[in-house]
Amino acid sequence: MTPLRLAHTPTPVRRLEALCRDGFDLWLKDDGASHPLYGGNKVRKLEYILADALGRGAKRLVTSGAAGSHQVLATALFGRQNGLPVLAVVCPQRRTPHAEAMLRATVGSGAQLVPVGSQPMVGVQTARVLRRGDYLVPPGASNVVGTLGYVAAVRELVAQIRRGEVPDPDVIVVPLGSGGTAAGLLAGVAREGLRARVVAVEVATHPRLGRAMVLALAYAALRRDGGAASLSALSRRLEVDGDHLGPGYGEPTSAGARAMEDASGLGVVLDPTYTAKTFARVLEEAGRRHASGKWIYWHTLSTAPLGPLLGDSAASLPAKIGSLLV
């Protein structure tokens, strides 16, 4: 499959000097800069998903997520750019300033939003709205097609390693939500023969379920990309960190709040749902007395300003949509 060209690549890498010391080297791979309109990890996935949708003659994209979903916003923006309207089934999420800004931007994107009262109702309502000509984009854009975007991202990283821009990593750290980003990186390191293991920091569900999702997607994407590795070989390269999830998806944690403060001093902006919890793991490792190795924190939050997407920020959200922030 030939993907669309959406992402501005290669995305930059830089050394986080303040957190490095003898034996421990920390680098940032900034996928936040993947697009000036709206960046982050969804752009790479949508390059493949939108290409597949257009190739199948889709007339509309149907997706789903929480009220402040990054994926719903990205799908709405890039779907519209490519002539595909978007309908999204959205469920409640913990109210934070970031989640509210994301929801406002999504409303402003022109997507048709269908609210439901709980996460279990998402699948039911999605089945009700589907019609001929629709292309279903799963939560997080995490299916085998979307996961290919991060298999390709590892090839990009390998080229940067060969150019001497970043060292060959021992560890790549990334959030684990719907699983596609972590799975693509896992499949990619196996495909390219890197020594790295992937540390996936759980932010959405039970670590055992998250691990199963990542391994299944990585195995399928690797085969789709023409590679091969056993599930046991992939499993040995994967660590799922369930210690930073806190009360659950979208629920801020004290460690995440500290990570947001520390990261801001490094010029890195985090969100409480995904990246703060992930960077908390990075800070935990950096603070270990005997920490060692070359680590890459793979940043997945858009660094593009949300302001241009918000429209009239003083306008009230539609009542049924605004009530999804609880």
C-alpha angles and dihedrals in degrees: 000000000000109000125218115256104245107128122079099229151229090038113216128268127201139170116250093221097182092062097044126096139157108316096005120084121179126194135180124222103196112210086160085085094055093113134010093222096048123341135179133102098308092072093069091049093048091054087070099032095051091046089053093046093050091045089055092050095247118182099193140014119229118194141152143209147130119310093263096041117158090201095054091052094046092047091049094050099044094036090057091047088057097046098261119123116215133224116189130190106213132192134194123292134183109274113248129150089252094051091048092050090050091050092049091050090049092051088049092050091072095243116149105241122203111192123211128186100236143015094251089060093059095083093045093051093043090056089051096054099044116111138169111297095028122131114207116224108193124224109290089009083268109154128113092274094051092044089062087072090070094042084060091045090063090055086055090051091050090055089052090050091051091050090053094244095124133010124254099268129230092198136023115197120202139156119266112216117130089357105238099109095048091043093051092049090048092050090044097054089049092046094049097041096241117161093225125120120211120236107200113194110212113232103157119033146004111314093235092055091045091052092050091050093050095048094047093049093044092051093048095044092048091054091045089053092052098257133113139212132150121250089244091054091050091046092056089058095050129083118180113202110205096169097090101049093095117184092344147281114348092006111125119229132209091239089051091051090053090047091053090052095046093045092052088063088057093050093255120128116207135188123223096235104055120356100038092058091046094049089048087065090050091052090047090055093044089054095054112110094225100035112146144168139056112295131188120200104204105211114213105176119102113252092195112112113258093209097091090052097050100072111188099007090187093060116102120248114245105274097242091048097043091051089066089077104081 
